[in-house]
Amino acid sequence: MTGISQIRNLVEYFKKNLKKGYTLDSLKYALLNQGYSRAIVERAVNETTKELAQKAPVLKTKPVIKYEIVDEYDNPVEIKKPWWKKLFKS
């Protein structure tokens, strides 16, 4: 098996098993234990991540992160501004 076709097969192997829920590290470890060279596995990992990144959706808007501080009874806690921040309204 040539190096390029071997890498292509490993890329497909990674994509298929990542969809099943396996982690990239566990897949790499399994291949290394089966006798694949570290260089071939790393090249296949890099190619896989490139291909998956191209298929990833591009976010058009930034996500809004909201946070709230609650006490031990899940009641919201109001945080008051320090008095000196009231002087410099931002």
PDB file of N, CA, C and O in Angstrom:
ATOM      1  N   MET A   1       0.849  -1.167   0.000  1.00  0.00           N
ATOM      2  CA  MET A   1       0.000   0.000   0.000  1.00  0.00           C
ATOM      3  C   MET A   1       0.902   1.240   0.000  1.00  0.00           C
ATOM      4  O   MET A   1       1.819   1.344   0.815  1.00  0.00           O
ATOM      5  N   THR A   2       0.643   2.159  -0.897  1.00  0.00           N
ATOM      6  CA  THR A   2       1.473   3.361  -0.964  1.00  0.00           C
ATOM      7  C   THR A   2       1.121   4.311   0.177  1.00  0.00           C
ATOM      8  O   THR A   2       0.063   4.200   0.796  1.00  0.00           O
ATOM      9  N   GLY A   3       2.019   5.233   0.434  1.00  0.00           N
ATOM     10  CA  GLY A   3       1.833   6.157   1.546  1.00  0.00           C
ATOM     11  C   GLY A   3       0.592   7.016   1.406  1.00  0.00           C
ATOM     12  O   GLY A   3      -0.116   7.246   2.387  1.00  0.00           O
ATOM     13  N   ILE A   4       0.316   7.498   0.186  1.00  0.00           N
ATOM     14  CA  ILE A   4      -0.824   8.390  -0.015  1.00  0.00           C
ATOM     15  C   ILE A   4      -2.140   7.636   0.146  1.00  0.00           C
ATOM     16  O   ILE A   4      -3.067   8.144   0.778  1.00  0.00           O
ATOM     17  N   SER A   5      -2.235   6.440  -0.412  1.00  0.00           N
ATOM     18  CA  SER A   5      -3.475   5.679  -0.267  1.00  0.00           C
ATOM     19  C   SER A   5      -3.655   5.216   1.180  1.00  0.00           C
ATOM     20  O   SER A   5      -4.782   5.109   1.663  1.00  0.00           O
ATOM     21  N   GLN A   6      -2.554   4.945   1.862  1.00  0.00           N
ATOM     22  CA  GLN A   6      -2.630   4.557   3.266  1.00  0.00           C
ATOM     23  C   GLN A   6      -3.151   5.729   4.105  1.00  0.00           C
ATOM     24  O   GLN A   6      -3.985   5.541   4.990  1.00  0.00           O
ATOM     25  N   ILE A   7      -2.661   6.917   3.826  1.00  0.00           N
ATOM     26  CA  ILE A   7      -3.129   8.111   4.544  1.00  0.00           C
ATOM     27  C   ILE A   7      -4.602   8.347   4.248  1.00  0.00           C
ATOM     28  O   ILE A   7      -5.375   8.667   5.151  1.00  0.00           O
ATOM     29  N   ARG A   8      -4.995   8.191   2.988  1.00  0.00           N
ATOM     30  CA  ARG A   8      -6.400   8.384   2.594  1.00  0.00           C
ATOM     31  C   ARG A   8      -7.302   7.402   3.359  1.00  0.00           C
ATOM     32  O   ARG A   8      -8.372   7.779   3.837  1.00  0.00           O
ATOM     33  N   ASN A   9      -6.861   6.143   3.467  1.00  0.00           N
ATOM     34  CA  ASN A   9      -7.646   5.150   4.200  1.00  0.00           C
ATOM     35  C   ASN A   9      -7.737   5.513   5.683  1.00  0.00           C
ATOM     36  O   ASN A   9      -8.788   5.344   6.302  1.00  0.00           O
ATOM     37  N   LEU A  10      -6.645   6.008   6.248  1.00  0.00           N
ATOM     38  CA  LEU A  10      -6.662   6.400   7.655  1.00  0.00           C
ATOM     39  C   LEU A  10      -7.553   7.621   7.888  1.00  0.00           C
ATOM     40  O   LEU A  10      -8.211   7.725   8.923  1.00  0.00           O
ATOM     41  N   VAL A  11      -7.574   8.537   6.930  1.00  0.00           N
ATOM     42  CA  VAL A  11      -8.447   9.710   7.039  1.00  0.00           C
ATOM     43  C   VAL A  11      -9.901   9.247   7.091  1.00  0.00           C
ATOM     44  O   VAL A  11     -10.677   9.724   7.920  1.00  0.00           O
ATOM     45  N   GLU A  12     -10.267   8.329   6.217  1.00  0.00           N
ATOM     46  CA  GLU A  12     -11.630   7.803   6.212  1.00  0.00           C
ATOM     47  C   GLU A  12     -11.928   7.061   7.521  1.00  0.00           C
ATOM     48  O   GLU A  12     -13.028   7.160   8.063  1.00  0.00           O
ATOM     49  N   TYR A  13     -10.942   6.324   8.014  1.00  0.00           N
ATOM     50  CA  TYR A  13     -11.072   5.621   9.292  1.00  0.00           C
ATOM     51  C   TYR A  13     -11.342   6.612  10.417  1.00  0.00           C
ATOM     52  O   TYR A  13     -12.231   6.388  11.238  1.00  0.00           O
ATOM     53  N   PHE A  14     -10.581   7.710  10.465  1.00  0.00           N
ATOM     54  CA  PHE A  14     -10.767   8.723  11.497  1.00  0.00           C
ATOM     55  C   PHE A  14     -12.156   9.342  11.398  1.00  0.00           C
ATOM     56  O   PHE A  14     -12.855   9.456  12.404  1.00  0.00           O
ATOM     57  N   LYS A  15     -12.561   9.741  10.201  1.00  0.00           N
ATOM     58  CA  LYS A  15     -13.850  10.397  10.021  1.00  0.00           C
ATOM     59  C   LYS A  15     -14.997   9.491  10.447  1.00  0.00           C
ATOM     60  O   LYS A  15     -15.927   9.929  11.124  1.00  0.00           O
ATOM     61  N   LYS A  16     -14.925   8.232  10.046  1.00  0.00           N
ATOM     62  CA  LYS A  16     -15.986   7.273  10.368  1.00  0.00           C
ATOM     63  C   LYS A  16     -16.086   7.072  11.879  1.00  0.00           C
ATOM     64  O   LYS A  16     -17.184   7.072  12.435  1.00  0.00           O
ATOM     65  N   ASN A  17     -14.951   6.902  12.537  1.00  0.00           N
ATOM     66  CA  ASN A  17     -14.972   6.613  13.965  1.00  0.00           C
ATOM     67  C   ASN A  17     -15.195   7.850  14.830  1.00  0.00           C
ATOM     68  O   ASN A  17     -15.708   7.738  15.943  1.00  0.00           O
ATOM     69  N   LEU A  18     -14.817   9.028  14.332  1.00  0.00           N
ATOM     70  CA  LEU A  18     -15.131  10.247  15.067  1.00  0.00           C
ATOM     71  C   LEU A  18     -16.645  10.462  15.092  1.00  0.00           C
ATOM     72  O   LEU A  18     -17.187  10.927  16.094  1.00  0.00           O
ATOM     73  N   LYS A  19     -17.328  10.125  13.994  1.00  0.00           N
ATOM     74  CA  LYS A  19     -18.784  10.233  13.956  1.00  0.00           C
ATOM     75  C   LYS A  19     -19.430   9.283  14.952  1.00  0.00           C
ATOM     76  O   LYS A  19     -20.510   9.562  15.471  1.00  0.00           O
ATOM     77  N   LYS A  20     -18.773   8.165  15.218  1.00  0.00           N
ATOM     78  CA  LYS A  20     -19.296   7.190  16.177  1.00  0.00           C
ATOM     79  C   LYS A  20     -19.080   7.637  17.617  1.00  0.00           C
ATOM     80  O   LYS A  20     -19.665   7.065  18.538  1.00  0.00           O
ATOM     81  N   GLY A  21     -18.238   8.663  17.822  1.00  0.00           N
ATOM     82  CA  GLY A  21     -18.032   9.191  19.164  1.00  0.00           C
ATOM     83  C   GLY A  21     -16.683   8.883  19.779  1.00  0.00           C
ATOM     84  O   GLY A  21     -16.436   9.243  20.930  1.00  0.00           O
ATOM     85  N   TYR A  22     -15.804   8.224  19.038  1.00  0.00           N
ATOM     86  CA  TYR A  22     -14.470   7.953  19.574  1.00  0.00           C
ATOM     87  C   TYR A  22     -13.653   9.237  19.576  1.00  0.00           C
ATOM     88  O   TYR A  22     -13.874  10.125  18.753  1.00  0.00           O
ATOM     89  N   THR A  23     -12.715   9.328  20.501  1.00  0.00           N
ATOM     90  CA  THR A  23     -11.853  10.512  20.546  1.00  0.00           C
ATOM     91  C   THR A  23     -10.678  10.323  19.590  1.00  0.00           C
ATOM     92  O   THR A  23     -10.301   9.200  19.255  1.00  0.00           O
ATOM     93  N   LEU A  24     -10.122  11.424  19.170  1.00  0.00           N
ATOM     94  CA  LEU A  24      -8.985  11.384  18.255  1.00  0.00           C
ATOM     95  C   LEU A  24      -7.790  10.700  18.910  1.00  0.00           C
ATOM     96  O   LEU A  24      -7.080   9.928  18.265  1.00  0.00           O
ATOM     97  N   ASP A  25      -7.572  10.980  20.177  1.00  0.00           N
ATOM     98  CA  ASP A  25      -6.443  10.359  20.885  1.00  0.00           C
ATOM     99  C   ASP A  25      -6.584   8.849  20.977  1.00  0.00           C
ATOM    100  O   ASP A  25      -5.605   8.121  20.808  1.00  0.00           O
ATOM    101  N   SER A  26      -7.796   8.372  21.244  1.00  0.00           N
ATOM    102  CA  SER A  26      -7.977   6.918  21.354  1.00  0.00           C
ATOM    103  C   SER A  26      -7.769   6.241  20.009  1.00  0.00           C
ATOM    104  O   SER A  26      -7.232   5.135  19.949  1.00  0.00           O
ATOM    105  N   LEU A  27      -8.189   6.893  18.931  1.00  0.00           N
ATOM    106  CA  LEU A  27      -7.996   6.329  17.596  1.00  0.00           C
ATOM    107  C   LEU A  27      -6.510   6.305  17.223  1.00  0.00           C
ATOM    108  O   LEU A  27      -6.021   5.329  16.653  1.00  0.00           O
ATOM    109  N   LYS A  28      -5.796   7.397  17.553  1.00  0.00           N
ATOM    110  CA  LYS A  28      -4.353   7.431  17.276  1.00  0.00           C
ATOM    111  C   LYS A  28      -3.632   6.337  18.050  1.00  0.00           C
ATOM    112  O   LYS A  28      -2.770   5.648  17.504  1.00  0.00           O
ATOM    113  N   TYR A  29      -3.982   6.181  19.312  1.00  0.00           N
ATOM    114  CA  TYR A  29      -3.345   5.174  20.154  1.00  0.00           C
ATOM    115  C   TYR A  29      -3.595   3.767  19.598  1.00  0.00           C
ATOM    116  O   TYR A  29      -2.693   2.929  19.579  1.00  0.00           O
ATOM    117  N   ALA A  30      -4.813   3.522  19.152  1.00  0.00           N
ATOM    118  CA  ALA A  30      -5.146   2.205  18.593  1.00  0.00           C
ATOM    119  C   ALA A  30      -4.330   1.922  17.335  1.00  0.00           C
ATOM    120  O   ALA A  30      -3.840   0.809  17.150  1.00  0.00           O
ATOM    121  N   LEU A  31      -4.185   2.916  16.478  1.00  0.00           N
ATOM    122  CA  LEU A  31      -3.421   2.715  15.243  1.00  0.00           C
ATOM    123  C   LEU A  31      -1.938   2.499  15.529  1.00  0.00           C
ATOM    124  O   LEU A  31      -1.297   1.663  14.892  1.00  0.00           O
ATOM    125  N   LEU A  32      -1.399   3.240  16.472  1.00  0.00           N
ATOM    126  CA  LEU A  32       0.008   3.070  16.829  1.00  0.00           C
ATOM    127  C   LEU A  32       0.252   1.679  17.419  1.00  0.00           C
ATOM    128  O   LEU A  32       1.293   1.070  17.172  1.00  0.00           O
ATOM    129  N   ASN A  33      -0.705   1.182  18.193  1.00  0.00           N
ATOM    130  CA  ASN A  33      -0.577  -0.160  18.758  1.00  0.00           C
ATOM    131  C   ASN A  33      -0.706  -1.248  17.691  1.00  0.00           C
ATOM    132  O   ASN A  33      -0.231  -2.367  17.880  1.00  0.00           O
ATOM    133  N   GLN A  34      -1.350  -0.915  16.572  1.00  0.00           N
ATOM    134  CA  GLN A  34      -1.486  -1.875  15.481  1.00  0.00           C
ATOM    135  C   GLN A  34      -0.275  -1.877  14.565  1.00  0.00           C
ATOM    136  O   GLN A  34      -0.212  -2.666  13.622  1.00  0.00           O
ATOM    137  N   GLY A  35       0.692  -0.998  14.833  1.00  0.00           N
ATOM    138  CA  GLY A  35       1.926  -1.015  14.065  1.00  0.00           C
ATOM    139  C   GLY A  35       2.078   0.080  13.026  1.00  0.00           C
ATOM    140  O   GLY A  35       3.064   0.088  12.289  1.00  0.00           O
ATOM    141  N   TYR A  36       1.133   1.005  12.946  1.00  0.00           N
ATOM    142  CA  TYR A  36       1.272   2.119  12.013  1.00  0.00           C
ATOM    143  C   TYR A  36       2.354   3.063  12.515  1.00  0.00           C
ATOM    144  O   TYR A  36       2.542   3.221  13.721  1.00  0.00           O
ATOM    145  N   SER A  37       3.055   3.683  11.594  1.00  0.00           N
ATOM    146  CA  SER A  37       4.112   4.610  12.007  1.00  0.00           C
ATOM    147  C   SER A  37       3.495   5.912  12.509  1.00  0.00           C
ATOM    148  O   SER A  37       2.437   6.338  12.047  1.00  0.00           O
ATOM    149  N   ARG A  38       4.182   6.529  13.463  1.00  0.00           N
ATOM    150  CA  ARG A  38       3.698   7.776  14.050  1.00  0.00           C
ATOM    151  C   ARG A  38       3.575   8.876  12.987  1.00  0.00           C
ATOM    152  O   ARG A  38       2.639   9.675  13.033  1.00  0.00           O
ATOM    153  N   ALA A  39       4.502   8.921  12.043  1.00  0.00           N
ATOM    154  CA  ALA A  39       4.478   9.958  11.007  1.00  0.00           C
ATOM    155  C   ALA A  39       3.237   9.828  10.119  1.00  0.00           C
ATOM    156  O   ALA A  39       2.591  10.827   9.803  1.00  0.00           O
ATOM    157  N   ILE A  40       2.906   8.608   9.723  1.00  0.00           N
ATOM    158  CA  ILE A  40       1.730   8.388   8.863  1.00  0.00           C
ATOM    159  C   ILE A  40       0.458   8.743   9.624  1.00  0.00           C
ATOM    160  O   ILE A  40      -0.441   9.377   9.073  1.00  0.00           O
ATOM    161  N   VAL A  41       0.382   8.339  10.882  1.00  0.00           N
ATOM    162  CA  VAL A  41      -0.807   8.624  11.689  1.00  0.00           C
ATOM    163  C   VAL A  41      -0.963  10.129  11.870  1.00  0.00           C
ATOM    164  O   VAL A  41      -2.074  10.646  11.755  1.00  0.00           O
ATOM    165  N   GLU A  42       0.117  10.836  12.149  1.00  0.00           N
ATOM    166  CA  GLU A  42       0.042  12.291  12.330  1.00  0.00           C
ATOM    167  C   GLU A  42      -0.361  12.998  11.044  1.00  0.00           C
ATOM    168  O   GLU A  42      -1.135  13.954  11.082  1.00  0.00           O
ATOM    169  N   ARG A  43       0.153  12.541   9.909  1.00  0.00           N
ATOM    170  CA  ARG A  43      -0.248  13.142   8.631  1.00  0.00           C
ATOM    171  C   ARG A  43      -1.724  12.911   8.373  1.00  0.00           C
ATOM    172  O   ARG A  43      -2.412  13.798   7.869  1.00  0.00           O
ATOM    173  N   ALA A  44      -2.220  11.724   8.714  1.00  0.00           N
ATOM    174  CA  ALA A  44      -3.637  11.427   8.531  1.00  0.00           C
ATOM    175  C   ALA A  44      -4.494  12.274   9.469  1.00  0.00           C
ATOM    176  O   ALA A  44      -5.571  12.730   9.085  1.00  0.00           O
ATOM    177  N   VAL A  45      -4.023  12.482  10.686  1.00  0.00           N
ATOM    178  CA  VAL A  45      -4.755  13.328  11.642  1.00  0.00           C
ATOM    179  C   VAL A  45      -4.827  14.757  11.120  1.00  0.00           C
ATOM    180  O   VAL A  45      -5.888  15.380  11.158  1.00  0.00           O
ATOM    181  N   ASN A  46      -3.712  15.276  10.636  1.00  0.00           N
ATOM    182  CA  ASN A  46      -3.699  16.643  10.101  1.00  0.00           C
ATOM    183  C   ASN A  46      -4.639  16.781   8.914  1.00  0.00           C
ATOM    184  O   ASN A  46      -5.367  17.768   8.812  1.00  0.00           O
ATOM    185  N   GLU A  47      -4.631  15.813   8.025  1.00  0.00           N
ATOM    186  CA  GLU A  47      -5.511  15.842   6.854  1.00  0.00           C
ATOM    187  C   GLU A  47      -6.976  15.749   7.277  1.00  0.00           C
ATOM    188  O   GLU A  47      -7.838  16.420   6.709  1.00  0.00           O
ATOM    189  N   THR A  48      -7.248  14.919   8.269  1.00  0.00           N
ATOM    190  CA  THR A  48      -8.626  14.772   8.762  1.00  0.00           C
ATOM    191  C   THR A  48      -9.131  16.075   9.362  1.00  0.00           C
ATOM    192  O   THR A  48     -10.251  16.497   9.076  1.00  0.00           O
ATOM    193  N   THR A  49      -8.322  16.708  10.184  1.00  0.00           N
ATOM    194  CA  THR A  49      -8.753  17.964  10.802  1.00  0.00           C
ATOM    195  C   THR A  49      -8.949  19.061   9.764  1.00  0.00           C
ATOM    196  O   THR A  49      -9.848  19.889   9.909  1.00  0.00           O
ATOM    197  N   LYS A  50      -8.123  19.081   8.720  1.00  0.00           N
ATOM    198  CA  LYS A  50      -8.321  20.058   7.639  1.00  0.00           C
ATOM    199  C   LYS A  50      -9.648  19.833   6.945  1.00  0.00           C
ATOM    200  O   LYS A  50     -10.394  20.781   6.700  1.00  0.00           O
ATOM    201  N   GLU A  51      -9.947  18.579   6.626  1.00  0.00           N
ATOM    202  CA  GLU A  51     -11.191  18.273   5.917  1.00  0.00           C
ATOM    203  C   GLU A  51     -12.406  18.568   6.785  1.00  0.00           C
ATOM    204  O   GLU A  51     -13.400  19.100   6.293  1.00  0.00           O
ATOM    205  N   LEU A  52     -12.339  18.231   8.061  1.00  0.00           N
ATOM    206  CA  LEU A  52     -13.469  18.494   8.945  1.00  0.00           C
ATOM    207  C   LEU A  52     -13.652  19.994   9.185  1.00  0.00           C
ATOM    208  O   LEU A  52     -14.778  20.463   9.346  1.00  0.00           O
ATOM    209  N   ALA A  53     -12.555  20.741   9.211  1.00  0.00           N
ATOM    210  CA  ALA A  53     -12.646  22.192   9.401  1.00  0.00           C
ATOM    211  C   ALA A  53     -13.296  22.867   8.201  1.00  0.00           C
ATOM    212  O   ALA A  53     -14.002  23.863   8.355  1.00  0.00           O
ATOM    213  N   GLN A  54     -13.064  22.336   7.021  1.00  0.00           N
ATOM    214  CA  GLN A  54     -13.681  22.912   5.825  1.00  0.00           C
ATOM    215  C   GLN A  54     -15.189  22.704   5.811  1.00  0.00           C
ATOM    216  O   GLN A  54     -15.926  23.516   5.252  1.00  0.00           O
ATOM    217  N   LYS A  55     -15.649  21.618   6.427  1.00  0.00           N
ATOM    218  CA  LYS A  55     -17.077  21.319   6.446  1.00  0.00           C
ATOM    219  C   LYS A  55     -17.802  21.991   7.601  1.00  0.00           C
ATOM    220  O   LYS A  55     -19.032  22.017   7.628  1.00  0.00           O
ATOM    221  N   ALA A  56     -17.059  22.534   8.552  1.00  0.00           N
ATOM    222  CA  ALA A  56     -17.677  23.150   9.726  1.00  0.00           C
ATOM    223  C   ALA A  56     -18.425  24.416   9.326  1.00  0.00           C
ATOM    224  O   ALA A  56     -17.942  25.179   8.490  1.00  0.00           O
ATOM    225  N   PRO A  57     -19.593  24.648   9.911  1.00  0.00           N
ATOM    226  CA  PRO A  57     -20.349  25.858   9.567  1.00  0.00           C
ATOM    227  C   PRO A  57     -19.659  27.108  10.102  1.00  0.00           C
ATOM    228  O   PRO A  57     -19.031  27.085  11.160  1.00  0.00           O
ATOM    229  N   VAL A  58     -19.789  28.188   9.356  1.00  0.00           N
ATOM    230  CA  VAL A  58     -19.207  29.462   9.761  1.00  0.00           C
ATOM    231  C   VAL A  58     -20.280  30.247  10.506  1.00  0.00           C
ATOM    232  O   VAL A  58     -21.378  30.455   9.991  1.00  0.00           O
ATOM    233  N   LEU A  59     -19.955  30.680  11.718  1.00  0.00           N
ATOM    234  CA  LEU A  59     -20.905  31.464  12.494  1.00  0.00           C
ATOM    235  C   LEU A  59     -20.962  32.879  11.954  1.00  0.00           C
ATOM    236  O   LEU A  59     -19.931  33.530  11.783  1.00  0.00           O
ATOM    237  N   LYS A  60     -22.167  33.352  11.685  1.00  0.00           N
ATOM    238  CA  LYS A  60     -22.320  34.699  11.155  1.00  0.00           C
ATOM    239  C   LYS A  60     -22.435  35.730  12.269  1.00  0.00           C
ATOM    240  O   LYS A  60     -22.122  36.904  12.069  1.00  0.00           O
ATOM    241  N   THR A  61     -22.879  35.298  13.427  1.00  0.00           N
ATOM    242  CA  THR A  61     -22.994  36.218  14.550  1.00  0.00           C
ATOM    243  C   THR A  61     -22.213  35.655  15.731  1.00  0.00           C
ATOM    244  O   THR A  61     -22.009  34.447  15.852  1.00  0.00           O
ATOM    245  N   LYS A  62     -21.796  36.541  16.568  1.00  0.00           N
ATOM    246  CA  LYS A  62     -21.075  36.109  17.762  1.00  0.00           C
ATOM    247  C   LYS A  62     -22.085  35.595  18.782  1.00  0.00           C
ATOM    248  O   LYS A  62     -23.158  36.179  18.937  1.00  0.00           O
ATOM    249  N   PRO A  63     -21.758  34.526  19.469  1.00  0.00           N
ATOM    250  CA  PRO A  63     -22.678  34.049  20.509  1.00  0.00           C
ATOM    251  C   PRO A  63     -22.707  35.027  21.679  1.00  0.00           C
ATOM    252  O   PRO A  63     -21.690  35.632  22.018  1.00  0.00           O
ATOM    253  N   VAL A  64     -23.867  35.175  22.285  1.00  0.00           N
ATOM    254  CA  VAL A  64     -24.027  36.050  23.433  1.00  0.00           C
ATOM    255  C   VAL A  64     -23.872  35.203  24.688  1.00  0.00           C
ATOM    256  O   VAL A  64     -24.588  34.221  24.884  1.00  0.00           O
ATOM    257  N   ILE A  65     -22.950  35.589  25.513  1.00  0.00           N
ATOM    258  CA  ILE A  65     -22.709  34.863  26.751  1.00  0.00           C
ATOM    259  C   ILE A  65     -23.378  35.629  27.883  1.00  0.00           C
ATOM    260  O   ILE A  65     -23.053  36.784  28.154  1.00  0.00           O
ATOM    261  N   LYS A  66     -24.309  34.967  28.527  1.00  0.00           N
ATOM    262  CA  LYS A  66     -25.002  35.575  29.653  1.00  0.00           C
ATOM    263  C   LYS A  66     -24.636  34.805  30.900  1.00  0.00           C
ATOM    264  O   LYS A  66     -24.523  33.580  30.874  1.00  0.00           O
ATOM    265  N   TYR A  67     -24.455  35.506  31.966  1.00  0.00           N
ATOM    266  CA  TYR A  67     -24.153  34.842  33.220  1.00  0.00           C
ATOM    267  C   TYR A  67     -24.919  35.521  34.339  1.00  0.00           C
ATOM    268  O   TYR A  67     -25.311  36.685  34.247  1.00  0.00           O
ATOM    269  N   GLU A  68     -25.114  34.764  35.384  1.00  0.00           N
ATOM    270  CA  GLU A  68     -25.870  35.255  36.514  1.00  0.00           C
ATOM    271  C   GLU A  68     -25.270  34.631  37.766  1.00  0.00           C
ATOM    272  O   GLU A  68     -24.936  33.446  37.783  1.00  0.00           O
ATOM    273  N   ILE A  69     -25.140  35.421  38.790  1.00  0.00           N
ATOM    274  CA  ILE A  69     -24.616  34.920  40.048  1.00  0.00           C
ATOM    275  C   ILE A  69     -25.817  34.576  40.939  1.00  0.00           C
ATOM    276  O   ILE A  69     -26.720  35.388  41.142  1.00  0.00           O
ATOM    277  N   VAL A  70     -25.796  33.349  41.460  1.00  0.00           N
ATOM    278  CA  VAL A  70     -26.896  32.902  42.316  1.00  0.00           C
ATOM    279  C   VAL A  70     -26.343  32.454  43.658  1.00  0.00           C
ATOM    280  O   VAL A  70     -25.181  32.069  43.784  1.00  0.00           O
ATOM    281  N   ASP A  71     -27.217  32.519  44.655  1.00  0.00           N
ATOM    282  CA  ASP A  71     -26.806  32.043  45.973  1.00  0.00           C
ATOM    283  C   ASP A  71     -27.054  30.541  46.073  1.00  0.00           C
ATOM    284  O   ASP A  71     -27.403  29.897  45.084  1.00  0.00           O
ATOM    285  N   GLU A  72     -26.873  29.989  47.264  1.00  0.00           N
ATOM    286  CA  GLU A  72     -26.999  28.541  47.423  1.00  0.00           C
ATOM    287  C   GLU A  72     -28.424  28.039  47.216  1.00  0.00           C
ATOM    288  O   GLU A  72     -28.636  26.835  47.076  1.00  0.00           O
ATOM    289  N   TYR A  73     -29.416  28.953  47.192  1.00  0.00           N
ATOM    290  CA  TYR A  73     -30.815  28.562  46.966  1.00  0.00           C
ATOM    291  C   TYR A  73     -31.271  28.887  45.550  1.00  0.00           C
ATOM    292  O   TYR A  73     -32.472  28.906  45.277  1.00  0.00           O
ATOM    293  N   ASP A  74     -30.338  29.141  44.657  1.00  0.00           N
ATOM    294  CA  ASP A  74     -30.597  29.490  43.247  1.00  0.00           C
ATOM    295  C   ASP A  74     -31.362  30.800  43.081  1.00  0.00           C
ATOM    296  O   ASP A  74     -32.075  30.980  42.094  1.00  0.00           O
ATOM    297  N   ASN A  75     -31.219  31.708  44.030  1.00  0.00           N
ATOM    298  CA  ASN A  75     -31.799  33.045  43.906  1.00  0.00           C
ATOM    299  C   ASN A  75     -30.748  33.967  43.299  1.00  0.00           C
ATOM    300  O   ASN A  75     -29.585  33.919  43.699  1.00  0.00           O
ATOM    301  N   PRO A  76     -31.139  34.810  42.335  1.00  0.00           N
ATOM    302  CA  PRO A  76     -30.153  35.719  41.733  1.00  0.00           C
ATOM    303  C   PRO A  76     -29.607  36.715  42.759  1.00  0.00           C
ATOM    304  O   PRO A  76     -30.337  37.221  43.612  1.00  0.00           O
ATOM    305  N   VAL A  77     -28.316  36.977  42.652  1.00  0.00           N
ATOM    306  CA  VAL A  77     -27.654  37.926  43.546  1.00  0.00           C
ATOM    307  C   VAL A  77     -27.321  39.168  42.733  1.00  0.00           C
ATOM    308  O   VAL A  77     -26.711  39.079  41.667  1.00  0.00           O
ATOM    309  N   GLU A  78     -27.727  40.334  43.246  1.00  0.00           N
ATOM    310  CA  GLU A  78     -27.451  41.582  42.544  1.00  0.00           C
ATOM    311  C   GLU A  78     -26.085  42.099  42.961  1.00  0.00           C
ATOM    312  O   GLU A  78     -25.787  42.210  44.150  1.00  0.00           O
ATOM    313  N   ILE A  79     -25.264  42.410  41.981  1.00  0.00           N
ATOM    314  CA  ILE A  79     -23.934  42.951  42.239  1.00  0.00           C
ATOM    315  C   ILE A  79     -24.016  44.464  42.077  1.00  0.00           C
ATOM    316  O   ILE A  79     -24.367  44.969  41.011  1.00  0.00           O
ATOM    317  N   LYS A  80     -23.691  45.172  43.136  1.00  0.00           N
ATOM    318  CA  LYS A  80     -23.744  46.629  43.086  1.00  0.00           C
ATOM    319  C   LYS A  80     -22.412  47.163  42.597  1.00  0.00           C
ATOM    320  O   LYS A  80     -21.352  46.622  42.912  1.00  0.00           O
ATOM    321  N   LYS A  81     -22.485  48.241  41.818  1.00  0.00           N
ATOM    322  CA  LYS A  81     -21.279  48.900  41.343  1.00  0.00           C
ATOM    323  C   LYS A  81     -20.610  49.618  42.513  1.00  0.00           C
ATOM    324  O   LYS A  81     -21.290  50.150  43.391  1.00  0.00           O
ATOM    325  N   PRO A  82     -19.297  49.631  42.522  1.00  0.00           N
ATOM    326  CA  PRO A  82     -18.608  50.421  43.553  1.00  0.00           C
ATOM    327  C   PRO A  82     -18.955  51.904  43.388  1.00  0.00           C
ATOM    328  O   PRO A  82     -19.257  52.352  42.282  1.00  0.00           O
ATOM    329  N   TRP A  83     -18.912  52.650  44.468  1.00  0.00           N
ATOM    330  CA  TRP A  83     -19.307  54.059  44.434  1.00  0.00           C
ATOM    331  C   TRP A  83     -18.477  54.871  43.449  1.00  0.00           C
ATOM    332  O   TRP A  83     -18.988  55.802  42.826  1.00  0.00           O
ATOM    333  N   TRP A  84     -17.199  54.525  43.304  1.00  0.00           N
ATOM    334  CA  TRP A  84     -16.332  55.302  42.430  1.00  0.00           C
ATOM    335  C   TRP A  84     -16.631  55.053  40.949  1.00  0.00           C
ATOM    336  O   TRP A  84     -16.326  55.903  40.113  1.00  0.00           O
ATOM    337  N   LYS A  85     -17.219  53.909  40.614  1.00  0.00           N
ATOM    338  CA  LYS A  85     -17.598  53.666  39.221  1.00  0.00           C
ATOM    339  C   LYS A  85     -18.795  54.484  38.815  1.00  0.00           C
ATOM    340  O   LYS A  85     -19.000  54.755  37.632  1.00  0.00           O
ATOM    341  N   LYS A  86     -19.602  54.887  39.812  1.00  0.00           N
ATOM    342  CA  LYS A  86     -20.769  55.732  39.525  1.00  0.00           C
ATOM    343  C   LYS A  86     -20.308  57.114  39.076  1.00  0.00           C
ATOM    344  O   LYS A  86     -20.997  57.786  38.308  1.00  0.00           O
ATOM    345  N   LEU A  87     -19.137  57.536  39.558  1.00  0.00           N
ATOM    346  CA  LEU A  87     -18.616  58.844  39.164  1.00  0.00           C
ATOM    347  C   LEU A  87     -18.193  58.843  37.704  1.00  0.00           C
ATOM    348  O   LEU A  87     -18.366  59.839  37.001  1.00  0.00           O
ATOM    349  N   PHE A  88     -17.631  57.710  37.244  1.00  0.00           N
ATOM    350  CA  PHE A  88     -17.145  57.585  35.877  1.00  0.00           C
ATOM    351  C   PHE A  88     -18.086  56.678  35.110  1.00  0.00           C
ATOM    352  O   PHE A  88     -17.752  55.520  34.859  1.00  0.00           O
ATOM    353  N   LYS A  89     -19.226  57.163  34.739  1.00  0.00           N
ATOM    354  CA  LYS A  89     -20.219  56.343  34.057  1.00  0.00           C
ATOM    355  C   LYS A  89     -19.641  55.820  32.760  1.00  0.00           C
ATOM    356  O   LYS A  89     -19.103  56.564  31.940  1.00  0.00           O
ATOM    357  N   SER A  90     -19.770  54.504  32.604  1.00  0.00           N
ATOM    358  CA  SER A  90     -19.222  53.904  31.392  1.00  0.00           C
ATOM    359  C   SER A  90     -20.301  53.387  30.481  1.00  0.00           C
ATOM    360  O   SER A  90     -20.003  52.851  29.413  1.00  0.00           O
TER     361      SER A  90
END
